[in-house]
Amino acid sequence: MKQSKSGVVFCVLVSACLLFSSCGERGVSSSSAVPAKTQAELFDEFLQEEFLDYVTSSTILQNRLLEDPAKFGVKDRPAAWGSYGAYPTAEEIDRGRRAIRTFGTFDRARLQPEQRDSYDIYAYNAALFEPSLELFYYNEPLEISNGAHVMLPLLLSEYAFSDAGDVGDYLTLCETAGGVFDALIDFEREKSARGLFMSDAAAEDVAAGCESLMKNKTDHFLLTGFDRRIDALNIDGARKSAFKARSKAAFETVLVPAYERLAAAVRALKGTGKNTGGLARFEKGKEYYRLRGADRTPEELITAFDRAIADMTGETKKLAAAHPDALKKLEKAALPKLTPEKAVEFWMQRSAADFPALPDGVTWRLSAIDESVQDRVAPAFYLVPKLDDYRENIIYYNAARQRAAPHCNR
């Protein structure tokens, strides 16, 4: 999985750094013997190449996004996480710059109206390329909530099996996952050397999170989930047994030691993070925030929030004046105590008047977040369905957060 494209190990900043990899410079002219392609046609081809490069940058990403890769022109290739390194290689940077130069040959005015949004998004990210390289190590892949160490097993647990080939790819990823953790360790050591390492409290929380994730070594959700998915496949019993043994071996000899290494490495770096005042207190922290989309100053944001609160307060007063009993009714109103499944059905019914009905064949599935990660993730989150199969949708819910706030059934 390339660190720029995984969505697992490195965040949006790094995606901006290497979003444009492996595309050479493509001209916009053609031979006189062949009708010249329009800018719109060439731009579609350009985006298609960028898209294919993105989804094939990592086996786990491809599995997450595509149900039938062959329909997109994606050929079979060995399972791999992709290339990792503390910093993009010179070749990767060069490819990115060449792709941006190619993008620069397109004239927005000559594109179709429906293409211009894509053009604007690409232009925005292209402008981030060079600044992102400079601020590369301000990124933090080990965020306490939803960091790489938390999301990696969750994504592995949702790896789709359609045949034995998918199973083999999954197991290869598990058997080679140690390289992902070694790359994370190298990244954090480099951050430390540059004076950008996290605070001691954050480091201890990350290390404790690694230990919590691997505490249950006998019936870990990666093991039980794998066995359940294997049993659902139409393959012979002997092969299923072999796959299960290989899964258990990879868990015990690769994943558990990898988490132990990461926890030890992060703890060893405690004391090197001198800043306890947040990212903005680093030398170029505010610049990094602007790069991430925070283009307004704190003072501007406070003013905007104050204005929004005043507007909402004014609307509430108007409603209260027009309907004196409304606030009393609101105070008495309470959500019913529902199971997670019933809660989803409840809100689907209540929102039916404001949202279109789901297309035929669309399903949703609720999945409880494992206890080992409950204190590391949000109360709930939604996994985006495959691009070519929007019918299956997965919603994760956090039972621990629900117990902590029983009045909140959302």
C-alpha positions in Angstrom: 0.0 0.0 0.0 1.6 3.3 -1.0 1.8 5.6 1.9 0.2 8.3 -0.2 -2.9 6.3 -1.2 -3.7 3.8 1.4 -6.1 5.7 3.6 -4.7 3.5 6.3 -1.2 4.5 7.2 -0.8 8.1 6.0 -3.4 10.8 6.0 -4.7 13.4 3.5 -1.4 15.4 3.5 0.6 12.4 2.2 -2.2 11.6 -0.3 -1.7 15.0 -1.7 2.1 14.4 -1.9 1.9 11.3 -4.0 -1.6 11.5 -5.5 -0.1 11.9 -8.9 2.3 9.0 -9.2 3.2 6.8 -12.2 1.7 9.1 -14.9 4.0 10.2 -17.5 3.6 13.4 -19.5 0.9 12.9 -22.0 0.6 15.3 -24.9 -2.7 16.7 -26.2 -1.9 16.5 -29.9 -2.2 13.5 -32.2 -1.1 12.3 -35.5 -2.7 13.9 -38.6 -3.7 10.4 -39.8 -6.0 10.1 -36.8 -8.8 12.5 -35.8 -7.5 14.7 -33.0 -9.0 14.0 -29.7 -10.7 16.8 -27.9 -9.5 18.2 -24.6 -12.5 16.6 -22.9 -11.6 13.1 -24.3 -7.9 13.5 -23.3 -8.9 14.7 -19.8 -11.1 11.7 -19.3 -8.1 9.4 -20.3 -5.9 11.3 -17.9 -8.3 10.9 -15.0 -8.8 7.2 -15.9 -5.0 6.6 -15.7 -4.8 8.4 -12.4 -7.7 6.5 -11.0 -6.2 3.1 -12.1 -2.9 4.1 -10.6 -4.6 5.0 -7.3 -6.8 1.9 -6.9 -3.9 -0.5 -7.8 -1.4 1.1 -5.5 -2.4 -1.3 -2.8 -4.1 -4.7 -2.8 -6.1 -3.9 0.3 -7.3 -0.6 -1.3 -8.2 -2.3 -4.6 -10.2 -5.0 -2.7 -12.0 -2.2 -0.7 -13.0 -0.2 -3.8 -13.6 -2.6 -6.6 -15.8 -5.6 -6.8 -14.7 -6.6 -10.4 -11.3 -5.1 -11.1 -11.2 -6.6 -14.6 -14.1 -4.4 -15.7 -11.8 -1.4 -15.0 -8.9 -2.9 -16.9 -7.1 -3.9 -13.8 -4.9 -7.0 -14.3 -4.0 -9.6 -11.7 -0.8 -8.8 -9.8 0.9 -10.1 -6.7 -0.6 -9.0 -3.4 1.3 -6.2 -1.8 0.9 -3.3 0.6 2.9 -1.1 -1.8 6.0 0.9 -1.3 6.8 2.4 2.1 9.4 4.9 3.1 9.9 7.8 5.5 9.9 10.1 2.5 8.8 9.8 -1.1 11.6 8.5 -3.4 13.1 10.8 -6.0 11.4 8.6 -8.6 8.0 9.1 -7.0 8.4 12.8 -6.7 9.5 13.0 -10.3 6.5 11.0 -11.5 4.2 13.3 -9.5 5.7 16.4 -11.0 5.4 15.0 -14.5 1.7 14.2 -13.9 1.1 17.7 -12.7 2.8 19.1 -15.8 0.5 17.0 -18.0 -2.5 18.3 -16.0 -1.3 21.8 -16.8 -1.8 21.1 -20.6 -5.6 21.1 -20.1 -7.7 24.2 -20.6 -10.6 24.2 -18.1 -12.7 26.3 -20.5 -12.5 23.6 -23.2 -13.7 20.8 -20.8 -17.3 19.7 -20.5 -19.2 21.3 -17.6 -19.4 18.0 -15.7 -15.6 17.7 -15.9 -14.8 21.0 -14.4 -15.4 19.9 -10.8 -12.9 17.1 -11.3 -10.5 19.6 -12.8 -10.9 22.0 -9.8 -10.3 19.2 -7.3 -7.2 18.1 -9.1 -5.9 21.6 -9.4 -6.4 22.1 -5.7 -4.4 19.0 -4.9 -1.7 19.8 -7.5 -1.1 23.1 -5.7 -0.5 21.2 -2.5 2.1 18.9 -3.9 5.3 20.9 -3.2 4.2 22.4 0.1 3.2 18.9 1.2 6.7 17.6 0.6 8.1 20.4 2.7 5.8 19.6 5.6 5.7 15.9 5.2 6.8 15.0 8.7 4.1 17.2 10.3 1.7 14.4 9.4 0.9 12.0 12.2 -0.1 8.4 11.1 -0.5 7.2 14.7 -3.4 9.4 15.7 -4.8 8.2 19.0 -8.3 7.8 17.4 -8.4 6.2 14.0 -4.6 6.0 13.6 -3.0 3.5 11.3 -2.5 1.0 14.1 -6.2 1.1 14.8 -7.6 1.1 11.3 -5.3 -1.6 9.8 -6.9 -4.6 11.5 -10.4 -3.2 10.9 -9.8 -3.0 7.2 -8.2 -6.4 7.2 -11.3 -7.7 9.0 -13.5 -6.4 6.1 -11.3 -7.8 3.3 -13.8 -9.3 0.8 -13.4 -13.0 -0.1 -15.1 -14.0 -3.4 -12.8 -16.9 -4.1 -9.7 -18.7 -2.9 -7.5 -16.2 -4.8 -8.8 -13.4 -2.5 -8.0 -15.5 0.5 -4.5 -16.1 -0.7 -4.0 -12.3 -1.3 -5.3 -11.5 2.2 -3.0 -14.0 3.8 0.0 -12.6 1.9 -0.9 -9.2 3.2 -1.0 -10.5 6.8 2.3 -12.3 6.3 4.0 -9.1 5.0 2.3 -6.6 7.4 5.5 -6.4 9.4 6.9 -4.0 6.8 4.1 -1.6 7.4 4.8 -1.4 11.1 8.6 -1.0 10.4 7.8 1.9 8.1 5.7 3.5 10.8 8.5 3.1 13.3 11.0 4.7 10.9 8.6 7.5 10.3 8.2 8.2 14.0 11.9 8.1 14.5 12.4 10.6 11.8 9.8 12.9 13.3 11.6 12.6 16.6 14.9 13.5 15.0 13.3 16.6 13.5 11.8 17.7 16.8 8.2 16.8 15.7 7.4 13.8 17.8 4.2 13.6 19.8 4.0 14.3 23.5 4.8 11.7 26.1 1.1 11.3 27.0 0.2 10.7 23.4 3.0 8.3 22.9 1.9 6.2 25.9 -1.6 6.2 24.7 -0.5 4.9 21.3 1.6 2.2 22.9 -1.2 1.2 25.2 -3.5 1.0 22.2 -1.2 -1.4 20.5 -1.1 -3.6 23.5 -4.9 -3.5 23.8 -5.4 -4.4 20.2 -3.4 -7.6 20.6 -4.3 -8.5 24.1 -6.8 -11.2 23.1 -4.5 -13.7 21.3 -6.8 -16.7 21.3 -10.0 -15.5 19.7 -9.0 -12.2 18.2 -11.5 -10.7 15.8 -9.1 -11.1 12.9 -8.9 -14.8 13.6 -12.6 -15.5 14.3 -13.7 -13.2 11.4 -11.4 -14.9 9.0 -12.7 -18.4 10.0 -16.3 -17.2 9.5 -15.6 -15.8 6.1 -13.7 -18.9 5.0 -16.5 -21.2 6.1 -18.9 -19.3 3.9 -16.8 -20.0 0.8 -17.4 -22.9 -1.5 -14.0 -24.6 -1.2 -13.1 -28.0 0.1 -12.6 -28.7 3.8 -8.9 -29.5 3.6 -8.1 -26.2 1.9 -10.2 -24.3 4.5 -8.2 -25.9 7.2 -4.9 -25.0 5.6 -6.0 -21.4 5.2 -7.1 -21.2 8.8 -3.7 -22.5 10.0 -1.9 -20.0 7.8 -4.0 -17.2 9.2 -3.3 -18.2 12.8 0.4 -18.5 12.0 0.5 -15.0 10.4 -1.3 -13.5 13.4 1.0 -15.1 15.9 4.3 -14.7 14.2 3.8 -11.4 12.2 1.0 -9.2 13.5 1.5 -9.7 17.3 5.2 -9.1 17.1 4.7 -6.1 14.8 2.4 -4.4 17.3 4.9 -5.2 20.1 7.7 -3.6 18.1 5.6 -0.5 17.4 4.6 -0.1 21.1 8.2 -0.5 22.2 9.6 1.9 19.6 7.0 4.6 20.5 7.8 4.3 24.2 11.5 4.5 23.5 10.9 7.9 21.8 9.2 9.3 24.9 11.0 12.4 26.0 11.8 13.6 22.5 8.5 15.3 22.0 9.0 18.7 23.5 5.7 20.3 22.4 2.7 19.7 24.5 0.7 22.6 23.1 -0.7 21.0 20.0 0.4 21.0 16.4 0.0 24.7 15.9 2.8 25.3 18.4 5.4 23.8 16.1 7.4 26.1 13.9 5.3 25.5 10.8 2.2 24.1 12.5 -0.1 26.8 11.4 1.1 26.5 7.9 0.4 22.8 8.0 -3.2 23.5 9.2 -3.7 25.9 6.3 -2.4 23.2 4.0 -5.0 20.8 5.4 -7.8 23.2 4.5 -7.9 25.5 7.5 -7.5 28.7 5.4 -9.1 30.9 8.0 -7.4 32.3 11.2 -8.6 31.2 14.6 -10.1 34.7 15.1 -12.0 34.4 11.8 -13.4 31.0 12.9 -14.4 32.3 16.3 -16.3 35.1 14.6 -18.0 32.7 12.2 -19.0 30.4 15.1 -20.3 33.4 17.2 -22.4 34.5 14.2 -23.8 31.0 13.6 -24.7 30.7 17.3 -26.4 34.1 17.3 -28.4 33.2 14.2 -29.5 29.9 15.7 -30.4 31.6 19.0 -32.5 34.1 17.1 -34.3 31.4 15.2 -35.0 29.6 18.4 -36.5 32.7 20.0 -38.7 33.3 17.0 -40.0 29.7 17.1 -40.6 29.9 20.9 -42.6 33.1 20.4 -44.7 31.6 17.7 -45.2 28.3 19.5 -44.9 28.9 23.3 -45.4 25.2 24.1 -42.8 23.9 21.7 -39.9 24.1 24.2 -41.8 22.3 26.9 -42.6 19.5 24.4 -38.9 19.4 23.4 -37.8 19.0 27.0 -40.2 16.0 27.4 -39.2 14.4 24.2 -36.8 11.5 24.3 -35.5 9.0 21.9 -36.8 5.5 22.5 -34.4 2.9 23.9 -33.6 0.9 20.8 -31.1 -1.8 19.8 -28.6 -0.6 17.1 -30.6 -2.4 14.4 -33.9 -0.8 15.5 -32.2 2.6 15.8 -31.2 2.5 12.2 -34.7 1.5 11.2 -36.1 4.3 13.4 -34.0 7.0 11.7 -34.7 5.6 8.2 -38.4 5.9 8.8 -38.1 9.4 10.3 -35.9 10.6 7.4 -38.0 9.1 4.7 -39.8 12.4 4.0 -36.5 14.2 3.5 -34.3 11.6 1.8 -35.0 9.4 -1.3 -35.7 5.8 -0.8 -32.8 3.3 -1.2 -32.5 1.8 -4.7 -33.7 -1.8 -5.1 -31.2 -4.4 -3.9 -29.3 -2.0 -1.5 -28.7 -3.6 1.8 -27.0 -2.5 5.0 -25.2 -4.4 7.7 -24.4 -3.4 11.3 -21.1 -4.6 12.8 -20.1 -4.1 16.4 -16.7 -2.6 16.9 -14.5 -5.1 18.8 -13.8 -4.4 22.4 -10.1 -4.1 21.8 -10.6 -0.9 19.7 -13.8 0.6 21.3 -11.9 3.3 23.1 -9.9 4.2 20.0 -12.7 4.9 17.4 -15.7 7.0 17.0 -19.2 6.1 18.3 -20.0 4.9 14.7 -18.6 5.0 11.2 -19.6 4.0 7.7 -17.4 2.1 5.2 -17.9 3.4 1.7 -19.2 0.6 -0.6 -17.3 -0.6 -3.6 -17.4 1.7 -6.6 -19.0 -0.9 -8.9 -21.3 -2.4 -6.2 -23.1 0.1 -4.0 -25.6 -2.5 -2.8 -23.7 -3.7 0.3 -23.2 -1.1 3.0 -21.5 -1.6 6.4 -22.1 0.5 9.5 -19.8 0.0 12.5 -21.2 1.0 15.9 -19.4 1.4 19.2 -21.3 -0.3 22.0 -18.9 1.2 24.7 -19.8 4.8 23.6 -23.5 3.9 23.6 -23.2 2.6 27.2 -21.3 5.8 28.1 -24.1 7.9 26.7 -27.2 5.8 26.8 -29.4 8.8 25.9 -27.7 9.0 22.5 -29.0 6.3 20.2 -27.6 7.8 17.0 
